[in-house]
Amino acid sequence: MAADTTTHAPALLTFLLRLADDNLVLAQRLGAAISWMPDVEDDVAVANLCLDHLGQARNFYTYAGRVEGAGRTEDDLAMLRGEREMLNAVLVEQPNGDFAHTVVRQLFADAYQVPLYEALTASADPELAAIAAKAAKEARYHLRWSSTWAIRLGDGTDESHRRMQAAVDGLWSFTADLFATDGAEAELAAAGVAPDMDLIRARFDATVAEVLAEATLAVPTDTYQRIGGRTGYHTEHLGHLLPEMQSLYRAHPGAEW
């Protein structure tokens, strides 16, 4: 039975923007990494990851615009919202750093998105389920790419292992924000629209533990976690990223090719 999106419109809008913002910001970070990969094949792979995340963002923004009913387009939602309005997890806004940081950030994002999208394919909202079904296929490919590199580098040379462990240690404190929830997710979970995020977290933990074990890397034991992105409180990095990403559209709002 399909969910009543009118009844749950405010919660659904918030949830969709969180999903869309995650993908938009991660796509921007990956786009900046193109041509910096270790070989041409991975330049192409990262470009494909970037385009996949951008496509997912567009689908979520388009649906969010219809749910909101205020006439805002996908471009408006992506390019005309300020830092405090963005609802992405703080993980995805972290800089590329060296290749190890790019790989680990992607691994953590993929380990979250695969179970999330797979669960959303059973959503009581048929449009959300359809978007998730396509995104899940892409996310599974992304996870293969990031986990392959994590294992290759973690179980590689002393230097590659050191850099990978440093990246894991440095980015781990941003992972809890992926699962930070409030009344929006609780309302949608009760209606069968969104999954129980505790179940998604359990699968994330299992996937990350498996990959890191094969990569001979340690799961960090530091309990500190930086959250806030889901409610618009970000690290300083998003404040630098948004002007670069949004400047052209803000200079020419509504422009079309």
Secondary structure, DSSP 8 states (H G I E B T S, - for coil): ----TTTTHHHHHHHHHHHHHHHHHHHHHHHHHTT-SSSHHHHHHHHHHHHHHHHHHHHHHHHHHHHHTS---HHHHHHS--GGG----GGGGS---SHHHHHHHHHHHHHHHHHHHHHHTT-SSHHHHHHHHHHHHHHHHHHHHHHHHHHHHHTS-HHHHHHHHHHHHHHGGGGGGGG---HHHHHHHHTTSS--HHHHHHHHHHHHHHHHHHTT------------GGGT---HHHHHHHHHHHHHHHHSTT---
